[in-house]
Amino acid sequence: MRGSWTQFAAVGAPATAAQHWPKFDILHHTMLSLVAPTPHVKTDFAAAHHCGFWATVALTTGW
C-alpha cells in the first residue's frame, strides 16, 4: 500500500507493478482492495457494505 501511494504521489497513477488499479465506474463498482497479503480487484463492494440501504437512509433523513 505504501508503494502504491508513493507512486501515486510521484506520477499521479495509483498503480503498482503487482496490480492494476481500476478507475471507479458507477455501473460496475470495481475497486482495488489493499487488504494484505495481496491487493486484488473487488466487484462486490456495494453489496458487501449495503450501499443501497445506506443510500435510502441518506435520502429519507437528508443526511
N, C-alpha and C positions, 0 to 999 in steps of 0.2 A: 504494500500500500504506500509506503514511504517513497518507493521508487516511482510509482505512478504519479503521485503528487509533485515530486521533484521534476519529472519530465513535463508535466502539465505547466508548471511554473516557468520552466525553461523555454519550451517551444510552443505552448498553447494546445498541445494534443495530449489528452489524458489516456494514452495507450501505453502498454508495456510490450516488450518483446514476447512475453509469455501469453498475453491475452488481448484480443481486440476489445476495445471499449465502445459498445454501440451507442449511437445517438438515440436519446429517448424519443419514442414515437408513441403518440397518444393512442393510436389504433392497436399497436402490438404490445405495449407496456414492457418492452425489454429493458433490462438493466444489468449492470455488472455488479455482482455480489463480491465484496472484498473479504469475505469471511475466510479465515485460514482453514486449511493449509493451502488451498488452491482457489484463486479467483475464478468465477465461472458466470456465464450469462444465465439470467433467470427470466422466465416469462410469466411466472405466476405471482408476482409481487402484489398486484391489486387484489387478487382473490385471497392470498395468504394474510393480507393486512386489512381485509374487509373494507376496501376503499369505497365501494358502492354504498355501504351502510353509512360511513362517515360523511360522504357527500350529502346524503339526505339529512343527516343531523345538522350539517352546516347550513343547508338551505332553510330548514324549518326553524332554526334558532337564530339565524342571522349572523352566525359565527364566522 
